[in-house]
Amino acid sequence: MQSPTVTIQAWIRDRPQLSCLGLLPEDVEIHALSSDGGALPAEIDEAEFLVPPHGGDELLERLAAMPRLAVVQAASAGTEWLEPWIPDGVTLCSARGARDTAVAEWVLAVILAMEKRLAELALREAEHVWRPELLDELAGKRALIVGYGSIGRRVAAMLSALGVVTQGVASHERGEVRGVASLAGLLPAADIVVVLVPLTPATHGLFDAPMLARLRPGALLVNAARGAVIDTSALLEQLTAGRLRAALDVTDPEPLPSDHPLWAAPGVMLTPHLAGDSPQAEERVYRLISEQLRRYAGGEELTNVVRGPSTRQRLR
């Protein structure tokens, strides 16, 4: 006699792209998880598969008390905000790959905007000032891409197509990609440095005062990783002195307080941690969630496993 099927309770952050989940196995029951800050429903404690919204500390504090919890699937490539909360035996997966195009396009856009001084020209337009001048070309410049995963490779392809000479840097040397141990020696030759590393104990404060001082005067530092990878005080000193320029999608602290001096620093472009956000990226995230649910329900190995078992083990 077959044992009755136990339904997999999946709680997933509620976004318009939730419909991209498509057809799921019959034993998967979907619950939409609101991110409006309201009280959490009691039934969420029975969650087996969870996709939490970013910044929901009340929910994260309850993870250890969820007896059925088996999988936490992040909707972001970075998982450092989740890792301290994941109980032993629970699998944590990232959304690596889903946001590559959006982030790479943001990197390309801010590099072009900074090199062509579009923000300054927009201010002149608002003031009705007509003052032509020479603008640098991007072609022929040298870009160092620190964090050479799937996003880094996409950025390199886009920049190379525009004639930029690129060099990838990863945690360890592999082929033509240099290891992070070589970073200090590579910085003085770079016109542009793109930061895409995950936030780990090894990368926290990676770009400190001595490292920033190694960049050549006028170099552009682009951060689409995490704010704490760069020492904010040290960067402010470089910006204020007019020695470096920066395009930042992430800051430390974040959100950036309205009275923080970084807002008014010269030579900086700020965006509110949106580089990886696009309707298309959200659709890819939900298609990934759908595939993970199918894999989990079928006892297959999950993808993008950050830690924990890769197949359906922690149950009932």
LINZI-V870647 format. One record per residue. PHI is phi as a letter, one per 20 degrees, with the letter a starting at -180 (999 if undefined). PSI is psi in radians with two decimals (* if undefined). OMEGA is omega as a letter, one per 20 degrees, with the letter a starting at -180 (none if undefined). Layout:
phi->PHI psi->PSI omega->OMEGA
phi->PHI psi->PSI omega->OMEGA
This chain:
phi->999 psi->2.26 omega->a
phi->f psi->2.43 omega->r
phi->f psi->2.56 omega->a
phi->f psi->2.55 omega->r
phi->f psi->2.31 omega->r
phi->e psi->2.20 omega->a
phi->f psi->2.39 omega->r
phi->e psi->2.02 omega->r
phi->e psi->1.93 omega->a
phi->d psi->2.13 omega->r
phi->d psi->2.14 omega->a
phi->c psi->2.33 omega->r
phi->g psi->2.41 omega->a
phi->e psi->2.00 omega->r
phi->c psi->2.78 omega->r
phi->g psi->-0.48 omega->a
phi->f psi->0.09 omega->r
phi->g psi->-0.51 omega->r
phi->f psi->-0.29 omega->a
phi->f psi->-0.10 omega->r
phi->f psi->-0.56 omega->r
phi->m psi->-2.72 omega->a
phi->e psi->2.20 omega->a
phi->d psi->2.85 omega->r
phi->g psi->2.62 omega->a
phi->f psi->-0.46 omega->a
phi->e psi->0.21 omega->r
phi->d psi->2.17 omega->r
phi->d psi->2.10 omega->a
phi->e psi->2.35 omega->r
phi->c psi->2.27 omega->r
phi->e psi->2.27 omega->a
phi->d psi->1.95 omega->a
phi->f psi->2.55 omega->r
phi->d psi->0.46 omega->a
phi->e psi->0.07 omega->r
phi->n psi->0.08 omega->r
phi->f psi->3.07 omega->a
phi->f psi->2.46 omega->r
phi->f psi->2.43 omega->r
phi->f psi->2.55 omega->a
phi->f psi->-0.56 omega->a
phi->f psi->-0.28 omega->a
phi->f psi->-0.34 omega->r
phi->f psi->-0.27 omega->r
phi->e psi->0.15 omega->a
phi->f psi->2.41 omega->r
phi->d psi->-0.59 omega->r
phi->c psi->2.16 omega->a
phi->c psi->2.31 omega->r
phi->d psi->1.67 omega->a
phi->e psi->2.63 omega->r
phi->f psi->2.67 omega->r
phi->f psi->2.41 omega->r
phi->n psi->0.13 omega->r
phi->e psi->1.27 omega->a
phi->f psi->-0.60 omega->r
phi->f psi->-0.69 omega->r
phi->f psi->-0.78 omega->a
phi->f psi->-0.60 omega->r
phi->f psi->-0.32 omega->a
phi->e psi->-0.14 omega->a
phi->g psi->-0.72 omega->a
phi->f psi->-0.35 omega->a
phi->e psi->0.15 omega->r
phi->e psi->1.84 omega->a
phi->f psi->-0.47 omega->a
phi->e psi->-0.15 omega->a
phi->g psi->2.20 omega->a
phi->c psi->-0.59 omega->a
phi->c psi->2.28 omega->r
phi->d psi->2.04 omega->a
phi->d psi->2.05 omega->r
phi->f psi->2.62 omega->r
phi->e psi->0.11 omega->a
phi->c psi->2.81 omega->r
phi->f psi->-0.64 omega->r
phi->e psi->2.44 omega->a
phi->c psi->0.17 omega->a
phi->f psi->-0.47 omega->a
phi->f psi->-0.30 omega->r
phi->e psi->-0.57 omega->a
phi->g psi->-0.69 omega->a
phi->f psi->-0.30 omega->a
phi->e psi->-0.16 omega->a
phi->f psi->2.09 omega->a
phi->f psi->2.73 omega->r
phi->g psi->2.44 omega->r
phi->n psi->-0.16 omega->r
phi->e psi->2.37 omega->a
phi->e psi->2.33 omega->r
phi->d psi->2.23 omega->r
phi->c psi->2.58 omega->r
phi->d psi->3.01 omega->r
phi->d psi->0.60 omega->a
phi->g psi->2.31 omega->r
phi->n psi->-0.48 omega->a
phi->f psi->-0.48 omega->a
phi->d psi->0.20 omega->a
phi->g psi->-0.85 omega->a
phi->f psi->-0.78 omega->a
phi->f psi->-0.80 omega->a
phi->f psi->-0.79 omega->a
phi->f psi->-0.71 omega->r
phi->f psi->-0.66 omega->r
phi->f psi->-0.80 omega->r
phi->g psi->-0.83 omega->r
phi->f psi->-0.73 omega->a
phi->f psi->-0.79 omega->a
phi->f psi->-0.55 omega->r
phi->f psi->-0.83 omega->r
phi->f psi->-0.72 omega->a
phi->f psi->-0.72 omega->a
phi->f psi->-0.74 omega->a
phi->f psi->-0.58 omega->r
phi->e psi->0.05 omega->r
phi->l psi->0.76 omega->a
phi->f psi->-0.63 omega->r
phi->f psi->-0.75 omega->r
phi->f psi->-0.72 omega->r
phi->f psi->-0.59 omega->r
phi->f psi->-0.65 omega->r
phi->f psi->-0.70 omega->r
phi->f psi->-0.67 omega->r
phi->g psi->-0.77 omega->a
phi->f psi->-0.50 omega->a
phi->e psi->0.07 omega->r
phi->m psi->0.70 omega->r
phi->d psi->2.16 omega->r
phi->d psi->1.79 omega->a
phi->b psi->1.55 omega->a
phi->f psi->2.63 omega->r
phi->a psi->2.99 omega->a
phi->e psi->2.38 omega->r
phi->d psi->2.47 omega->r
phi->f psi->2.64 omega->r
phi->e psi->2.57 omega->r
phi->f psi->-0.62 omega->a
phi->g psi->2.36 omega->r
phi->n psi->-0.22 omega->r
phi->f psi->2.86 omega->a
phi->d psi->2.20 omega->a
phi->d psi->2.30 omega->r
phi->d psi->2.14 omega->a
phi->d psi->1.85 omega->a
phi->e psi->1.85 omega->a
phi->o psi->1.52 omega->a
phi->d psi->1.03 omega->r
phi->e psi->-2.61 omega->a
phi->f psi->-0.63 omega->r
phi->f psi->-0.76 omega->r
phi->g psi->-0.70 omega->r
phi->f psi->-0.64 omega->r
phi->f psi->-0.74 omega->r
phi->f psi->-0.76 omega->a
phi->f psi->-0.71 omega->r
phi->f psi->-0.74 omega->a
phi->f psi->-0.78 omega->a
phi->f psi->-0.69 omega->r
phi->f psi->-0.64 omega->r
phi->f psi->-0.37 omega->r
phi->e psi->0.17 omega->r
phi->n psi->0.21 omega->r
phi->e psi->2.42 omega->r
phi->e psi->2.07 omega->a
phi->d psi->2.62 omega->r
phi->c psi->2.16 omega->r
phi->e psi->2.54 omega->r
phi->c psi->2.22 omega->r
phi->c psi->-3.14 omega->a
phi->f psi->-0.57 omega->r
phi->c psi->2.61 omega->r
phi->f psi->2.40 omega->r
phi->b psi->1.99 omega->a
phi->m psi->-2.20 omega->a
phi->e psi->-0.12 omega->r
phi->e psi->2.22 omega->a
phi->e psi->2.72 omega->r
phi->e psi->2.79 omega->a
phi->f psi->-0.37 omega->r
phi->f psi->-0.37 omega->r
phi->e psi->-0.04 omega->a
phi->g psi->-0.85 omega->a
phi->g psi->-0.65 omega->a
phi->f psi->-0.37 omega->a
phi->e psi->-0.46 omega->a
phi->g psi->-0.71 omega->a
phi->f psi->-0.39 omega->a
phi->e psi->-0.09 omega->a
phi->e psi->2.35 omega->r
phi->e psi->-0.56 omega->a
phi->c psi->2.35 omega->r
phi->c psi->2.08 omega->a
phi->d psi->2.16 omega->a
phi->d psi->2.10 omega->a
phi->c psi->0.28 omega->a
phi->f psi->2.64 omega->r
phi->f psi->2.73 omega->r
phi->e psi->1.99 omega->r
phi->c psi->2.98 omega->r
phi->g psi->-0.54 omega->a
phi->f psi->-0.48 omega->a
phi->d psi->-0.15 omega->r
phi->f psi->2.11 omega->a
phi->m psi->0.40 omega->a
phi->g psi->-0.76 omega->r
phi->e psi->1.39 omega->r
phi->e psi->-3.02 omega->a
phi->g psi->-0.84 omega->r
phi->f psi->-0.64 omega->a
phi->f psi->-0.74 omega->r
phi->f psi->-0.58 omega->a
phi->f psi->-0.30 omega->r
phi->e psi->-0.28 omega->r
phi->f psi->2.56 omega->a
phi->f psi->2.63 omega->r
phi->g psi->2.35 omega->a
phi->n psi->-0.06 omega->a
phi->f psi->2.65 omega->r
phi->d psi->2.16 omega->r
phi->d psi->2.11 omega->a
phi->d psi->2.12 omega->a
phi->d psi->1.92 omega->r
phi->d psi->0.41 omega->a
phi->d psi->-1.75 omega->r
phi->c psi->2.54 omega->a
phi->g psi->-0.65 omega->a
phi->f psi->-0.08 omega->r
phi->f psi->-0.42 omega->a
phi->d psi->2.37 omega->r
phi->f psi->1.89 omega->a
phi->f psi->-0.74 omega->a
phi->f psi->-0.73 omega->r
phi->f psi->-0.68 omega->r
phi->f psi->-0.72 omega->r
phi->g psi->-0.70 omega->r
phi->f psi->-0.76 omega->a
phi->f psi->-0.69 omega->r
phi->f psi->-0.80 omega->a
phi->f psi->-0.62 omega->r
phi->f psi->-0.13 omega->a
phi->m psi->0.29 omega->a
phi->e psi->-0.62 omega->a
phi->c psi->2.83 omega->r
phi->c psi->2.79 omega->a
phi->b psi->2.51 omega->r
phi->c psi->2.05 omega->a
phi->c psi->2.14 omega->r
phi->e psi->-0.25 omega->a
phi->c psi->2.60 omega->a
phi->c psi->2.91 omega->r
phi->c psi->1.85 omega->j
phi->e psi->2.94 omega->r
phi->b psi->2.29 omega->i
phi->f psi->2.67 omega->a
phi->f psi->2.12 omega->r
phi->g psi->2.58 omega->a
phi->f psi->-0.39 omega->a
phi->d psi->0.21 omega->a
phi->f psi->2.41 omega->a
phi->f psi->-0.28 omega->r
phi->f psi->-0.52 omega->r
phi->g psi->-0.68 omega->a
phi->d psi->0.10 omega->a
phi->f psi->2.48 omega->r
phi->f psi->2.62 omega->r
phi->m psi->0.47 omega->a
phi->c psi->2.49 omega->r
phi->d psi->2.25 omega->a
phi->d psi->2.38 omega->r
phi->c psi->2.64 omega->a
phi->e psi->1.12 omega->r
phi->l psi->1.03 omega->a
phi->c psi->0.10 omega->a
phi->g psi->-0.67 omega->a
phi->e psi->0.09 omega->a
phi->e psi->2.12 omega->r
phi->b psi->2.74 omega->r
phi->g psi->-0.65 omega->a
phi->f psi->-0.69 omega->r
phi->f psi->-0.71 omega->r
phi->f psi->-0.68 omega->r
phi->f psi->-0.73 omega->r
phi->f psi->-0.64 omega->r
phi->f psi->-0.80 omega->a
phi->f psi->-0.52 omega->r
phi->f psi->-0.63 omega->r
phi->f psi->-0.77 omega->r
phi->g psi->-0.76 omega->r
phi->g psi->-0.79 omega->r
phi->f psi->-0.69 omega->r
phi->f psi->-0.71 omega->r
phi->f psi->-0.72 omega->r
phi->f psi->-0.74 omega->r
phi->f psi->-0.79 omega->a
phi->f psi->-0.83 omega->a
phi->f psi->-0.56 omega->a
phi->e psi->0.06 omega->r
phi->m psi->0.29 omega->r
phi->e psi->2.86 omega->r
phi->f psi->2.39 omega->r
phi->f psi->2.78 omega->r
phi->d psi->2.88 omega->r
phi->l psi->0.62 omega->r
phi->f psi->2.15 omega->r
phi->e psi->-0.73 omega->r
phi->a psi->2.77 omega->a
phi->n psi->3.05 omega->r
phi->f psi->2.56 omega->a
phi->e psi->-0.13 omega->r
phi->c psi->3.04 omega->a
phi->f psi->1.76 omega->a
phi->c psi->-0.77 omega->a
phi->e psi->1.69 omega->a
phi->b psi->2.54 omega->r
phi->l psi->* omega->none
